[in-house]
Amino acid sequence: MKNVVKLLSYNTFIPFFYPALMLPIKPWRTKAIKMMDFHTGDRVIVPGVGTGHDLSAIPKDVRVDGVDISDVMLGLGKIKLKLFGMEKSVTLSKMDAEKLSFDDNTFDKAILSLFLTVVFDARKAFAEIVRVVKPGGQILIFDHLLRKSSVPNILAKPIDTVLSYSFASVTRVLDDIIEGYPVTVEKTVKGDLLGFIEGYLLVKH
C-alpha cells in the first residue's frame, strides 16, 4: 500500500507537468552530473529515472540502466530514447528502487536526481544503491535535502512520516539517510539560484 498514492500521481498528472517544472533547473542538474568522473564503458544506474530528464547529460559511451515504478513515465522515456537515438546505450525498466533486482557491485556510478525526497523509504532505497555500486564508485545526489541540525529531528521525522505518502518530502536530512553506509561526501555544488537544492558527490569505500 505504501506506493499507492505515488503510483497514482506518477501515472496521471506528474508525467505531463514535470518536464516544464524541471526546465529551469536543468542547467544546474547538468552541472552536478559533470562532477562525476565518467569513463568509457562505465555502467550507470539512475533510480527514479522518470521520463529520462537527465539522460542527455550523461556521456553516450557509458551504459545506463534507468528504473522507475511508473509505466507512464517509462513509456514517455522510451519515446525519448527513440527520438534521440539513445536506445543502444540506455535500458529503462520498471522496478522498485527499494528492492533492486541487480547483483551486488554491478554499477560504477549512480545518479540520484530529485529521487531521495520522493521515494517512500529513503534509507532503504539508498542502501540498495550502495549495495549495487562497486567499491570506489561514485554516487551523485541532487536534491532538496536538509543537513544535520538544520531542523530538529523531533520535528523533521514526524513530518516526513506523513509526507512520505505524498508526492515528496521536504524535511529529509542527508546525513540521516547516508549515516552508517560506507560512503563519503567528496564534493558539493549549488543546485539552484536559491540554494534550496544541492548536488553532493559521494564515493563508496
Phi, psi and omega in degrees: 000342189301327186255013184300310181295317180296315179300318180298313182291321182285345178254006180235271189272328186300316182303338187262336176258344184302311181303317179292322180295323184273346184306316182298334182256006180304316178299326179290321178295319179296319179298320179295316180298328180290351173290341184279147182261083183283146175230148178306130179091355177303149174250127188237135175251137178235094178285147184063041186294336179060231180270008178085034185302327184263355188297327182291342180272353181267135180307146184282349182263019173242162180258126185245133172246111177258133180234149180200161179265354185260120177295320181294313179299315180295322178298317178293323179296320180292326175296318179297321179300318180294317182297324184255011175062040182253011185297329183285332185254350183234133175241127179250131184222148174279124184196146175277118183295345178275356179209073184287141181262043176245152178289161175301148173054044181270322191253149176276332184211158176222139178240113181251087186258112183048049186245313186291344176271349181249337178293150185297306181244099186297319181293320179295317179294319180294323178300320178294320178297314179300321180297318187272349178271139181290152172303134184089352181284158182258142177234119178261127174246119177238106189194168175264077179252145177280164172253160184304139178078355178287337174210135182300136179301331181297338176261317186296315185295314178297321179296316181295325179302321179285312185291339181297339178271352181259196183299314183202156174249136180250016181242011181283145185249122182307314183299323179291324182291318186265353183301132177090351179262151185283066180225155176227136175281118184257329180216154173225155178213145179296140185251353175196173184296328184271350182079013179288326180251144177227153173253131181236125177259117180251154174235134177278133180287000000 
